[in-house]
């Protein structure tokens, strides 16, 4: 009996050590994304990049991440989660370092694209390692909420760390993640167990499906990112091309003996709602952050470090996600908690609508705190909802779908907010016209939150009927 108890304790230590490594990886991904945003002015100054090319420092990452996420998720299931995680973490490390060594804008953009592709393979592999290492139920829920809280903390802290490192040199925004990635890589080799080779029936690779879905996602994300800069003709053509490739992918999957994505997975209503909710939530949050940063830096003249510190209150979710959220999920279930998170998000963004030319931080603080609360109630439970009830051999695919939804939602939210802001800003150069543009653009994250509420309400209705 004593030996069995000791064995359980050792297993528990290994499991939580494994979670620590995977949380480090998602923290790395979050901090990498957010640090770049505050370093962009310094990058433009040194490399002489135009505004149009500068946006691709961010957009190239989103394009690689969103375009290859489904392929990355399925690759984890087919070729081994540990192998995919370690391989692409190593590639992430190398190209993050190459980004810091860039002497030309195009070199940096290429490095960011490959970094995004590596994250597209690494992230679903890490998520599926968690969902297959912890039994479905309270243990897995707690692990996923800790994981989600760490991701959000990485994003929040990255705003501050990026501001600090940019004061030294923008290149340290790339070198910093290299150091962290190396530590995580060495720990992962030791702590992530080898799950063995996939079953022979699961090792078929659907090359035609991989090419068509990756091409469709690349065109879709590219169209969303570039829509504000392209004419209607090109935008429609790109979206039409994406639709054609998606139709081809669907036809291929129906006939394939070893499909890249079993289409029947989309018949799981909780998974579909979770992915739609993820798109709405990511679109609302990234859209709000974009407006808030422009307001604080361009209109109020705050430094990147001051802006990062102002947004740091959003990081309260890193404390609440692993502590408060598990209790709420155990008490009320996933769907009511997600619904409450969307309510808080809508309220938070609505409270920011009256922004003025002399607003104090005290007036902004309720929005920051409520946004952090919304994040803690929404992000983790959406992750649980998207992977609950999914078979072990498709956990990587479920994780890839969820992360694709987050990335696509973020790209869509940024594109729509940017378009609305430009359309609503009178080009007379006055601070009042800028303020009017920001206020109008804030309606987009509010609308996205309400859309998320509507999607979640269907789940509440089904839950009540059951």
C-alpha positions as a Markdown table, in Angstrom:
| # | Residue | x | y | z |
|---|---|---|---|---|
| 1 | Unk | 0.0 | 0.0 | 0.0 |
| 2 | Unk | 2.8 | 2.3 | 0.9 |
| 3 | Unk | 4.6 | 1.6 | -2.4 |
| 4 | Unk | 1.4 | 2.3 | -4.3 |
| 5 | Unk | 1.0 | 5.6 | -2.5 |
| 6 | Unk | 4.6 | 6.5 | -3.3 |
| 7 | Unk | 4.1 | 5.6 | -6.9 |
| 8 | Unk | 1.0 | 7.8 | -7.2 |
| 9 | Unk | 3.0 | 10.7 | -5.7 |
| 10 | Unk | 5.8 | 10.2 | -8.2 |
| 11 | Unk | 3.3 | 10.1 | -11.0 |
| 12 | Unk | 1.7 | 13.3 | -9.8 |
| 13 | Unk | 5.1 | 15.0 | -9.6 |
| 14 | Unk | 6.0 | 13.9 | -13.2 |
| 15 | Unk | 2.6 | 15.2 | -14.4 |
| 16 | Unk | 2.9 | 18.6 | -12.8 |
| 17 | Unk | 6.5 | 18.8 | -13.9 |
| 18 | Unk | 5.3 | 18.1 | -17.4 |
| 19 | Unk | 2.7 | 20.8 | -17.1 |
| 20 | Unk | 5.3 | 23.3 | -15.9 |
| 21 | Unk | 7.3 | 22.7 | -19.1 |
| 22 | Unk | 4.3 | 23.1 | -21.4 |
| 23 | Unk | 3.2 | 26.2 | -19.5 |
| 24 | Unk | 6.6 | 27.6 | -20.1 |
| 25 | Unk | 6.2 | 27.0 | -23.9 |
| 26 | Unk | 2.8 | 28.7 | -24.0 |
| 27 | Unk | 4.2 | 31.6 | -21.9 |
| 28 | Unk | 7.0 | 31.9 | -24.4 |
| 29 | Unk | 4.5 | 32.1 | -27.3 |
| 30 | Unk | 2.4 | 34.7 | -25.5 |
| 31 | Unk | 5.3 | 36.9 | -24.5 |
| 32 | Unk | 6.9 | 36.6 | -27.9 |
| 33 | Unk | 3.7 | 38.0 | -29.6 |
| 34 | Unk | 3.1 | 40.9 | -27.2 |
| 35 | Unk | 6.7 | 42.1 | -27.0 |
| 36 | Unk | 6.9 | 42.7 | -30.7 |
| 37 | Unk | 4.0 | 45.2 | -30.6 |
| 38 | Unk | 5.7 | 47.6 | -28.3 |
| 39 | Unk | 9.1 | 47.3 | -30.2 |
| 40 | Unk | 7.7 | 48.2 | -33.7 |
| 41 | Unk | 8.6 | 52.0 | -33.6 |
| 42 | Unk | 12.2 | 51.1 | -32.7 |
| 43 | Unk | 12.3 | 48.5 | -35.5 |
| 44 | Unk | 11.0 | 50.9 | -38.1 |
| 45 | Unk | 13.5 | 53.6 | -37.0 |
| 46 | Unk | 16.6 | 51.3 | -37.3 |
| 47 | Unk | 15.6 | 49.3 | -40.4 |
| 48 | Unk | 13.9 | 52.1 | -42.2 |
| 49 | Unk | 10.7 | 50.2 | -42.8 |
| 50 | Unk | 7.5 | 51.8 | -44.2 |
| 51 | Unk | 4.2 | 51.6 | -42.3 |
| 52 | Unk | 3.0 | 49.0 | -44.9 |
| 53 | Unk | 6.0 | 46.8 | -44.5 |
| 54 | Unk | 6.2 | 47.2 | -40.7 |
| 55 | Unk | 2.7 | 45.7 | -40.2 |
| 56 | Unk | 4.1 | 42.5 | -41.8 |
| 57 | Unk | 6.4 | 42.0 | -38.8 |
| 58 | Unk | 3.2 | 41.1 | -37.0 |
| 59 | Unk | 1.1 | 39.9 | -39.9 |
| 60 | Unk | 3.8 | 37.4 | -41.1 |
| 61 | Unk | 3.6 | 35.7 | -37.8 |
| 62 | Unk | -0.2 | 35.5 | -37.8 |
| 63 | Unk | -0.1 | 34.2 | -41.4 |
| 64 | Unk | 2.3 | 31.4 | -40.6 |
| 65 | Unk | 0.5 | 30.6 | -37.3 |
| 66 | Unk | -3.0 | 30.6 | -38.7 |
| 67 | Unk | -2.2 | 29.1 | -42.0 |
| 68 | Unk | -0.4 | 26.0 | -40.7 |
| 69 | Unk | -2.3 | 25.4 | -37.4 |
| 70 | Unk | -4.6 | 22.7 | -38.7 |
| 71 | Unk | -1.7 | 20.9 | -40.3 |
| 72 | Unk | 0.3 | 21.3 | -37.1 |
| 73 | Unk | -2.4 | 19.9 | -34.9 |
| 74 | Unk | -2.9 | 16.8 | -37.1 |
| 75 | Unk | 0.9 | 16.3 | -37.4 |
| 76 | Unk | 1.1 | 16.0 | -33.6 |
| 77 | Unk | -1.5 | 13.1 | -33.8 |
| 78 | Unk | 0.2 | 11.4 | -36.7 |
| 79 | Unk | 3.9 | 11.7 | -36.0 |
| 80 | Unk | 4.1 | 11.9 | -32.3 |
| 81 | Unk | 3.4 | 14.8 | -29.9 |
| 82 | Unk | 6.8 | 14.9 | -28.2 |
| 83 | Unk | 8.7 | 14.8 | -31.4 |
| 84 | Unk | 6.7 | 17.6 | -33.0 |
| 85 | Unk | 6.9 | 19.7 | -29.8 |
| 86 | Unk | 10.7 | 19.4 | -29.5 |
| 87 | Unk | 11.4 | 19.8 | -33.2 |
| 88 | Unk | 9.4 | 22.9 | -33.7 |
| 89 | Unk | 10.5 | 24.4 | -30.3 |
| 90 | Unk | 14.0 | 24.1 | -31.6 |
| 91 | Unk | 13.0 | 25.9 | -34.9 |
| 92 | Unk | 11.2 | 28.6 | -32.9 |
| 93 | Unk | 14.5 | 29.1 | -30.9 |
| 94 | Unk | 16.7 | 29.4 | -34.0 |
| 95 | Unk | 14.5 | 31.8 | -36.0 |
| 96 | Unk | 13.7 | 34.0 | -33.0 |
| 97 | Unk | 17.5 | 34.5 | -32.8 |
| 98 | Unk | 17.8 | 35.1 | -36.5 |
| 99 | Unk | 15.1 | 37.8 | -36.2 |
| 100 | Unk | 17.3 | 39.7 | -33.7 |
| 101 | Unk | 20.2 | 39.5 | -36.2 |
| 102 | Unk | 18.2 | 40.9 | -39.1 |
| 103 | Unk | 19.8 | 43.9 | -40.9 |
| 104 | Unk | 16.9 | 44.3 | -43.5 |
| 105 | Unk | 13.2 | 44.4 | -43.1 |
| 106 | Unk | 12.5 | 41.5 | -45.4 |
| 107 | Unk | 14.8 | 39.3 | -43.3 |
| 108 | Unk | 12.9 | 40.1 | -40.2 |
| 109 | Unk | 9.6 | 39.4 | -41.9 |
| 110 | Unk | 10.8 | 36.0 | -43.1 |
| 111 | Unk | 12.0 | 35.1 | -39.6 |
| 112 | Unk | 8.7 | 36.1 | -38.1 |
| 113 | Unk | 6.8 | 33.9 | -40.7 |
| 114 | Unk | 8.9 | 30.8 | -39.9 |
| 115 | Unk | 8.5 | 31.6 | -36.2 |
| 116 | Unk | 4.7 | 31.6 | -36.6 |
| 117 | Unk | 4.8 | 28.3 | -38.5 |
| 118 | Unk | 6.9 | 26.7 | -35.7 |
| 119 | Unk | 4.3 | 28.0 | -33.2 |
| 120 | Unk | 1.6 | 26.5 | -35.3 |
| 121 | Unk | 3.1 | 23.0 | -34.9 |
| 122 | Unk | 4.4 | 23.4 | -31.3 |
| 123 | Unk | 1.3 | 24.8 | -29.7 |
| 124 | Unk | -1.3 | 22.1 | -30.6 |
| 125 | Unk | 1.3 | 19.5 | -29.8 |
| 126 | Unk | 1.8 | 20.9 | -26.3 |
| 127 | Unk | -2.0 | 21.3 | -25.7 |
| 128 | Unk | -2.6 | 17.7 | -26.8 |
| 129 | Unk | 0.2 | 16.4 | -24.5 |
| 130 | Unk | -1.8 | 18.0 | -21.6 |
| 131 | Unk | -5.1 | 16.6 | -22.7 |
| 132 | Unk | -3.7 | 13.1 | -23.1 |
| 133 | Unk | -1.6 | 13.2 | -19.9 |
| 134 | Unk | -4.4 | 14.2 | -17.5 |
| 135 | Unk | -7.6 | 12.2 | -17.1 |
| 136 | Unk | -10.7 | 14.0 | -18.4 |
| 137 | Unk | -12.5 | 15.7 | -15.5 |
| 138 | Unk | -11.3 | 17.9 | -12.6 |
| 139 | Unk | -7.5 | 17.1 | -13.0 |
| 140 | Unk | -7.5 | 17.9 | -16.7 |
| 141 | Unk | -9.7 | 21.0 | -16.2 |
| 142 | Unk | -7.3 | 22.3 | -13.5 |
| 143 | Unk | -4.3 | 21.7 | -15.8 |
| 144 | Unk | -6.0 | 23.4 | -18.7 |
| 145 | Unk | -6.9 | 26.4 | -16.6 |
| 146 | Unk | -3.4 | 26.7 | -15.3 |
| 147 | Unk | -2.1 | 26.4 | -18.9 |
| 148 | Unk | -4.6 | 29.1 | -20.2 |
| 149 | Unk | -3.7 | 31.4 | -17.3 |
| 150 | Unk | 0.0 | 31.1 | -18.1 |
| 151 | Unk | -0.6 | 31.9 | -21.7 |
| 152 | Unk | -2.5 | 35.1 | -20.8 |
| 153 | Unk | 0.1 | 36.0 | -18.2 |
| 154 | Unk | 2.8 | 35.7 | -20.9 |
| 155 | Unk | 0.9 | 38.1 | -23.2 |
| 156 | Unk | 0.2 | 40.6 | -20.4 |
| 157 | Unk | 3.8 | 40.6 | -19.0 |
| 158 | Unk | 5.2 | 40.7 | -22.5 |
| 159 | Unk | 3.8 | 44.2 | -22.9 |
| 160 | Unk | 5.9 | 45.4 | -20.0 |
| 161 | Unk | 9.0 | 43.3 | -20.7 |
| 162 | Unk | 8.9 | 44.4 | -24.3 |
| 163 | Unk | 8.9 | 48.0 | -23.2 |
| 164 | Unk | 11.9 | 47.5 | -20.9 |
| 165 | Unk | 13.9 | 45.5 | -23.5 |
| 166 | Unk | 13.1 | 48.1 | -26.2 |
| 167 | Unk | 14.7 | 50.7 | -24.1 |
| 168 | Unk | 18.0 | 48.7 | -24.4 |
| 169 | Unk | 17.6 | 47.6 | -28.0 |
| 170 | Unk | 14.7 | 46.1 | -30.0 |
| 171 | Unk | 16.9 | 43.2 | -30.8 |
| 172 | Unk | 16.6 | 42.0 | -27.2 |
| 173 | Unk | 12.9 | 41.5 | -27.9 |
| 174 | Unk | 14.1 | 38.5 | -30.1 |
| 175 | Unk | 17.1 | 37.4 | -28.0 |
| 176 | Unk | 15.1 | 37.2 | -24.8 |
| 177 | Unk | 12.8 | 34.4 | -26.1 |
| 178 | Unk | 15.9 | 32.5 | -27.3 |
| 179 | Unk | 17.2 | 32.2 | -23.8 |
| 180 | Unk | 13.7 | 31.2 | -22.4 |
| 181 | Unk | 13.2 | 28.7 | -25.3 |
| 182 | Unk | 16.6 | 27.0 | -24.6 |
| 183 | Unk | 15.7 | 26.5 | -21.0 |
| 184 | Unk | 12.3 | 25.0 | -21.9 |
| 185 | Unk | 13.9 | 22.8 | -24.6 |
| 186 | Unk | 16.4 | 21.3 | -22.1 |
| 187 | Unk | 13.7 | 20.7 | -19.5 |
| 188 | Unk | 11.3 | 19.3 | -22.1 |
| 189 | Unk | 13.8 | 16.6 | -23.2 |
| 190 | Unk | 13.9 | 15.4 | -19.6 |
| 191 | Unk | 10.3 | 15.8 | -18.5 |
| 192 | Unk | 8.1 | 15.0 | -21.6 |
| 193 | Unk | 7.8 | 11.2 | -21.8 |
| 194 | Unk | 8.0 | 9.4 | -25.1 |
| 195 | Unk | 4.5 | 8.3 | -26.0 |
| 196 | Unk | 5.7 | 5.8 | -28.6 |
| 197 | Unk | 4.9 | 5.6 | -32.2 |
| 198 | Unk | 1.3 | 6.1 | -33.4 |
| 199 | Unk | -0.7 | 3.1 | -34.2 |
| 200 | Unk | -0.2 | 1.9 | -37.9 |
| 201 | Unk | -3.8 | 2.8 | -38.7 |
| 202 | Unk | -3.1 | 6.4 | -37.6 |
| 203 | Unk | 0.1 | 7.0 | -39.6 |
| 204 | Unk | -1.3 | 7.6 | -43.0 |
| 205 | Unk | -0.6 | 11.1 | -44.3 |
| 206 | Unk | -3.1 | 13.0 | -46.4 |
| 207 | Unk | -0.8 | 15.1 | -48.5 |
| 208 | Unk | -3.5 | 16.5 | -50.8 |
| 209 | Unk | -5.6 | 17.4 | -47.8 |
| 210 | Unk | -2.6 | 19.1 | -46.1 |
| 211 | Unk | -1.8 | 21.2 | -49.2 |
| 212 | Unk | -5.4 | 22.3 | -49.8 |
| 213 | Unk | -6.3 | 23.2 | -46.2 |
| 214 | Unk | -3.0 | 25.0 | -45.6 |
| 215 | Unk | -3.4 | 27.0 | -48.9 |
| 216 | Unk | -7.0 | 27.8 | -47.9 |
| 217 | Unk | -6.0 | 29.0 | -44.4 |
| 218 | Unk | -3.1 | 31.1 | -45.8 |
| 219 | Unk | -5.4 | 32.8 | -48.3 |
| 220 | Unk | -8.0 | 33.4 | -45.7 |
| 221 | Unk | -5.7 | 34.9 | -43.1 |
| 222 | Unk | -3.9 | 36.9 | -45.8 |
| 223 | Unk | -7.2 | 38.3 | -47.1 |
| 224 | Unk | -8.3 | 39.3 | -43.6 |
| 225 | Unk | -5.0 | 40.9 | -42.7 |
| 226 | Unk | -4.7 | 42.8 | -46.0 |
| 227 | Unk | -8.3 | 43.6 | -46.6 |
| 228 | Unk | -7.9 | 47.3 | -45.4 |
| 229 | Unk | -5.1 | 47.8 | -47.9 |
| 230 | Unk | -6.5 | 46.0 | -51.0 |
| 231 | Unk | -9.3 | 46.9 | -53.4 |
| 232 | Unk | -12.6 | 45.1 | -53.4 |
| 233 | Unk | -11.6 | 43.1 | -56.5 |
| 234 | Unk | -8.4 | 41.6 | -55.0 |
| 235 | Unk | -10.1 | 41.0 | -51.6 |
| 236 | Unk | -13.0 | 39.1 | -53.3 |
| 237 | Unk | -10.6 | 37.1 | -55.5 |
| 238 | Unk | -8.5 | 36.0 | -52.5 |
| 239 | Unk | -11.5 | 35.0 | -50.4 |
| 240 | Unk | -13.0 | 33.1 | -53.4 |
| 241 | Unk | -9.7 | 31.3 | -53.8 |
| 242 | Unk | -9.8 | 30.3 | -50.2 |
| 243 | Unk | -13.4 | 29.0 | -50.5 |
| 244 | Unk | -12.4 | 26.9 | -53.6 |
| 245 | Unk | -9.5 | 25.3 | -51.7 |
| 246 | Unk | -11.8 | 24.6 | -48.7 |
| 247 | Unk | -14.3 | 22.9 | -51.0 |
| 248 | Unk | -11.5 | 20.9 | -52.6 |
| 249 | Unk | -10.3 | 20.0 | -49.1 |
| 250 | Unk | -13.8 | 18.8 | -48.0 |
| 251 | Unk | -14.1 | 16.6 | -51.1 |
| 252 | Unk | -10.6 | 15.1 | -50.5 |
| 253 | Unk | -11.4 | 14.3 | -46.9 |
| 254 | Unk | -14.6 | 12.6 | -47.7 |
| 255 | Unk | -12.7 | 10.2 | -50.1 |
| 256 | Unk | -9.4 | 9.8 | -48.2 |
| 257 | Unk | -8.7 | 6.5 | -46.4 |
| 258 | Unk | -6.6 | 8.5 | -43.9 |
| 259 | Unk | -8.1 | 12.0 | -43.8 |
| 260 | Unk | -6.1 | 14.9 | -42.3 |
| 261 | Unk | -9.3 | 16.0 | -40.5 |
| 262 | Unk | -12.2 | 13.7 | -39.9 |
| 263 | Unk | -15.2 | 15.9 | -40.9 |
| 264 | Unk | -17.4 | 14.2 | -38.3 |
| 265 | Unk | -15.5 | 16.0 | -35.6 |
| 266 | Unk | -17.4 | 19.2 | -36.6 |
| 267 | Unk | -20.7 | 17.4 | -35.6 |
| 268 | Unk | -19.7 | 17.9 | -31.9 |
| 269 | Unk | -21.8 | 21.0 | -31.1 |
| 270 | Unk | -19.7 | 21.9 | -28.0 |
| 271 | Unk | -16.5 | 22.0 | -30.1 |
| 272 | Unk | -18.1 | 24.2 | -32.8 |
| 273 | Unk | -19.5 | 26.6 | -30.1 |
| 274 | Unk | -16.1 | 26.7 | -28.4 |
| 275 | Unk | -14.4 | 27.6 | -31.7 |
| 276 | Unk | -16.9 | 30.3 | -32.6 |
| 277 | Unk | -16.6 | 31.7 | -29.1 |
| 278 | Unk | -12.8 | 31.7 | -29.4 |
| 279 | Unk | -13.0 | 33.7 | -32.6 |
| 280 | Unk | -15.4 | 36.2 | -31.0 |
| 281 | Unk | -13.3 | 36.6 | -27.8 |
| 282 | Unk | -9.9 | 36.9 | -29.6 |
| 283 | Unk | -11.4 | 39.4 | -32.1 |
| 284 | Unk | -12.8 | 41.5 | -29.3 |
| 285 | Unk | -9.7 | 41.5 | -27.1 |
| 286 | Unk | -7.1 | 42.2 | -29.8 |
| 287 | Unk | -9.3 | 44.8 | -31.4 |
| 288 | Unk | -9.7 | 46.6 | -28.0 |
| 289 | Unk | -6.0 | 46.3 | -27.3 |
| 290 | Unk | -5.2 | 47.9 | -30.7 |
| 291 | Unk | -7.4 | 50.9 | -30.0 |
| 292 | Unk | -6.2 | 51.3 | -26.4 |
| 293 | Unk | -2.5 | 51.3 | -27.5 |
| 294 | Unk | -3.2 | 53.9 | -30.2 |
| 295 | Unk | -5.2 | 56.0 | -27.8 |
| 296 | Unk | -2.5 | 56.0 | -25.1 |
| 297 | Unk | 0.5 | 56.4 | -27.4 |
| 298 | Unk | -0.6 | 58.5 | -30.3 |
| 299 | Unk | -3.2 | 60.7 | -28.6 |
| 300 | Unk | -2.0 | 60.9 | -25.0 |
| 301 | Unk | 1.8 | 60.6 | -25.8 |
| 302 | Unk | 2.5 | 57.8 | -23.3 |
| 303 | Unk | 5.7 | 55.8 | -23.8 |
| 304 | Unk | 5.6 | 52.1 | -24.7 |
| 305 | Unk | 6.6 | 51.2 | -21.1 |
| 306 | Unk | 3.9 | 53.4 | -19.6 |
| 307 | Unk | 1.3 | 51.8 | -22.0 |
| 308 | Unk | 2.5 | 48.3 | -21.0 |
| 309 | Unk | 2.2 | 49.1 | -17.3 |
| 310 | Unk | -1.3 | 50.5 | -17.9 |
| 311 | Unk | -2.4 | 47.3 | -19.6 |
| 312 | Unk | -0.7 | 45.1 | -16.9 |
| 313 | Unk | -3.9 | 45.0 | -14.8 |
| 314 | Unk | -5.3 | 42.7 | -17.5 |
| 315 | Unk | -2.8 | 40.2 | -16.2 |
| 316 | Unk | -4.9 | 39.6 | -13.1 |
| 317 | Unk | -6.2 | 36.6 | -15.0 |
| 318 | Unk | -2.9 | 34.8 | -14.5 |
| 319 | Unk | -3.8 | 34.7 | -10.8 |
| 320 | Unk | -7.5 | 34.1 | -11.1 |
| 321 | Unk | -7.4 | 31.4 | -13.9 |
| 322 | Unk | -5.7 | 28.7 | -11.8 |
| 323 | Unk | -7.5 | 29.7 | -8.5 |
| 324 | Unk | -11.0 | 31.1 | -9.0 |
| 325 | Unk | -12.0 | 29.7 | -12.4 |
| 326 | Unk | -11.6 | 26.0 | -11.5 |
| 327 | Unk | -14.0 | 26.5 | -8.5 |
| 328 | Unk | -16.5 | 28.3 | -10.7 |
| 329 | Unk | -16.3 | 25.6 | -13.4 |
| 330 | Unk | -16.8 | 22.8 | -10.8 |
| 331 | Unk | -19.7 | 24.7 | -9.3 |
| 332 | Unk | -21.5 | 26.0 | -12.4 |
| 333 | Unk | -20.0 | 24.2 | -15.4 |
| 334 | Unk | -18.1 | 25.5 | -18.4 |
| 335 | Unk | -20.9 | 27.2 | -20.3 |
| 336 | Unk | -22.3 | 29.5 | -17.6 |
| 337 | Unk | -18.7 | 30.6 | -16.7 |
| 338 | Unk | -17.9 | 31.4 | -20.4 |
| 339 | Unk | -21.3 | 33.3 | -20.6 |
| 340 | Unk | -20.3 | 35.3 | -17.6 |
| 341 | Unk | -16.9 | 36.1 | -19.1 |
| 342 | Unk | -18.5 | 37.4 | -22.3 |
| 343 | Unk | -20.8 | 39.6 | -20.2 |
| 344 | Unk | -17.8 | 41.1 | -18.4 |
| 345 | Unk | -15.9 | 41.6 | -21.7 |
| 346 | Unk | -18.8 | 43.5 | -23.2 |
| 347 | Unk | -19.2 | 45.7 | -20.1 |
| 348 | Unk | -15.4 | 46.4 | -20.0 |
| 349 | Unk | -15.2 | 47.6 | -23.6 |
| 350 | Unk | -18.4 | 49.7 | -23.2 |
| 351 | Unk | -16.9 | 51.4 | -20.1 |
| 352 | Unk | -14.0 | 52.5 | -22.4 |
| 353 | Unk | -16.3 | 54.3 | -24.9 |
| 354 | Unk | -16.3 | 57.7 | -23.1 |
| 355 | Unk | -12.5 | 58.1 | -23.4 |
| 356 | Unk | -11.5 | 61.7 | -23.5 |
| 357 | Unk | -8.5 | 63.9 | -24.1 |
| 358 | Unk | -7.7 | 64.1 | -20.4 |
| 359 | Unk | -8.9 | 60.8 | -19.0 |
| 360 | Unk | -7.1 | 59.7 | -15.9 |
| 361 | Unk | -5.8 | 56.1 | -15.4 |
| 362 | Unk | -8.3 | 55.8 | -12.6 |
| 363 | Unk | -11.1 | 56.1 | -15.2 |
| 364 | Unk | -9.5 | 53.4 | -17.4 |
| 365 | Unk | -8.8 | 51.0 | -14.5 |
| 366 | Unk | -12.2 | 49.4 | -14.3 |
| 367 | Unk | -12.0 | 48.4 | -18.0 |
| 368 | Unk | -8.5 | 46.8 | -17.5 |
| 369 | Unk | -9.7 | 44.8 | -14.4 |
| 370 | Unk | -12.9 | 43.7 | -16.0 |
| 371 | Unk | -11.0 | 42.6 | -19.1 |
| 372 | Unk | -8.7 | 40.5 | -17.0 |
| 373 | Unk | -11.6 | 39.0 | -15.2 |
| 374 | Unk | -13.3 | 38.2 | -18.6 |
| 375 | Unk | -10.1 | 36.6 | -19.8 |
| 376 | Unk | -9.9 | 34.4 | -16.7 |
| 377 | Unk | -13.5 | 33.2 | -17.1 |
| 378 | Unk | -13.4 | 32.7 | -20.9 |
| 379 | Unk | -10.0 | 31.5 | -22.2 |
| 380 | Unk | -9.5 | 28.4 | -20.1 |
| 381 | Unk | -13.1 | 27.2 | -20.1 |
| 382 | Unk | -13.2 | 27.6 | -23.9 |
| 383 | Unk | -10.1 | 25.4 | -24.1 |
| 384 | Unk | -11.8 | 22.7 | -22.0 |
| 385 | Unk | -15.0 | 22.9 | -24.0 |
| 386 | Unk | -13.1 | 22.5 | -27.3 |
| 387 | Unk | -11.3 | 19.3 | -26.1 |
| 388 | Unk | -14.0 | 17.6 | -23.9 |
| 389 | Unk | -15.3 | 14.4 | -25.3 |
| 390 | Unk | -12.8 | 14.2 | -28.2 |
| 391 | Unk | -10.9 | 10.9 | -28.6 |
| 392 | Unk | -7.3 | 10.8 | -27.6 |
| 393 | Unk | -6.1 | 10.3 | -31.2 |
| 394 | Unk | -7.8 | 13.6 | -32.3 |
| 395 | Unk | -6.7 | 15.8 | -29.4 |
| 396 | Unk | -4.0 | 17.4 | -31.5 |
| 397 | Unk | -6.6 | 18.2 | -34.2 |
| 398 | Unk | -9.0 | 19.7 | -31.6 |
| 399 | Unk | -6.2 | 21.8 | -30.3 |
| 400 | Unk | -5.2 | 22.9 | -33.8 |
| 401 | Unk | -8.8 | 23.9 | -34.5 |
| 402 | Unk | -9.1 | 25.9 | -31.4 |
| 403 | Unk | -5.8 | 27.8 | -31.9 |
| 404 | Unk | -6.7 | 28.4 | -35.5 |
| 405 | Unk | -10.0 | 30.0 | -34.3 |
| 406 | Unk | -8.1 | 32.2 | -31.8 |
| 407 | Unk | -5.6 | 33.4 | -34.5 |
| 408 | Unk | -8.2 | 33.9 | -37.2 |
| 409 | Unk | -10.4 | 35.8 | -34.7 |
| 410 | Unk | -7.5 | 38.0 | -33.7 |
| 411 | Unk | -6.7 | 38.8 | -37.3 |
| 412 | Unk | -10.3 | 39.5 | -38.2 |
| 413 | Unk | -10.8 | 41.7 | -35.1 |
| 414 | Unk | -7.7 | 43.7 | -35.9 |
| 415 | Unk | -8.7 | 44.1 | -39.6 |
| 416 | Unk | -12.2 | 45.2 | -38.8 |
| 417 | Unk | -11.1 | 47.6 | -36.1 |
| 418 | Unk | -8.5 | 49.1 | -38.4 |
| 419 | Unk | -11.0 | 49.6 | -41.2 |
| 420 | Unk | -13.6 | 51.2 | -39.0 |
| 421 | Unk | -11.0 | 53.4 | -37.3 |
| 422 | Unk | -9.7 | 54.7 | -40.7 |
| 423 | Unk | -13.3 | 55.2 | -42.1 |
| 424 | Unk | -14.4 | 57.1 | -38.9 |
| 425 | Unk | -11.4 | 59.4 | -38.6 |
| 426 | Unk | -11.7 | 62.7 | -40.4 |
| 427 | Unk | -8.3 | 63.4 | -42.0 |
| 428 | Unk | -8.0 | 67.0 | -40.6 |
| 429 | Unk | -5.2 | 66.1 | -38.2 |
| 430 | Unk | -7.0 | 67.2 | -35.0 |
| 431 | Unk | -7.0 | 65.3 | -31.8 |
| 432 | Unk | -10.8 | 65.3 | -31.7 |
| 433 | Unk | -11.0 | 63.5 | -35.0 |
| 434 | Unk | -8.6 | 60.9 | -33.8 |
| 435 | Unk | -10.7 | 60.5 | -30.6 |
| 436 | Unk | -13.9 | 60.1 | -32.6 |
| 437 | Unk | -12.2 | 57.4 | -34.7 |
| 438 | Unk | -11.1 | 55.5 | -31.6 |
| 439 | Unk | -14.6 | 55.7 | -30.1 |
| 440 | Unk | -16.3 | 54.4 | -33.2 |
| 441 | Unk | -13.7 | 51.5 | -33.5 |
| 442 | Unk | -14.5 | 50.5 | -29.9 |
| 443 | Unk | -17.9 | 49.4 | -31.1 |
| 444 | Unk | -16.3 | 46.5 | -32.9 |
| 445 | Unk | -15.0 | 44.7 | -29.7 |
| 446 | Unk | -18.3 | 45.3 | -28.0 |
| 447 | Unk | -20.2 | 43.8 | -31.0 |
| 448 | Unk | -17.8 | 40.8 | -31.0 |
| 449 | Unk | -18.4 | 40.2 | -27.3 |
| 450 | Unk | -22.2 | 40.3 | -27.8 |
| 451 | Unk | -21.8 | 37.8 | -30.7 |
| 452 | Unk | -19.9 | 35.5 | -28.3 |
| 453 | Unk | -22.7 | 35.9 | -25.8 |
| 454 | Unk | -25.2 | 34.8 | -28.4 |
| 455 | Unk | -23.2 | 31.8 | -29.4 |
| 456 | Unk | -22.7 | 30.8 | -25.7 |
| 457 | Unk | -26.5 | 31.3 | -25.1 |
| 458 | Unk | -27.2 | 28.4 | -27.4 |
| 459 | Unk | -25.1 | 26.2 | -25.2 |
| 460 | Unk | -27.0 | 27.4 | -22.1 |
| 461 | Unk | -30.3 | 26.7 | -23.8 |
| 462 | Unk | -29.3 | 23.2 | -24.6 |
| 463 | Unk | -27.9 | 22.7 | -21.1 |
| 464 | Unk | -31.2 | 23.9 | -19.6 |
| 465 | Unk | -33.3 | 21.7 | -21.9 |
| 466 | Unk | -31.2 | 18.7 | -21.0 |
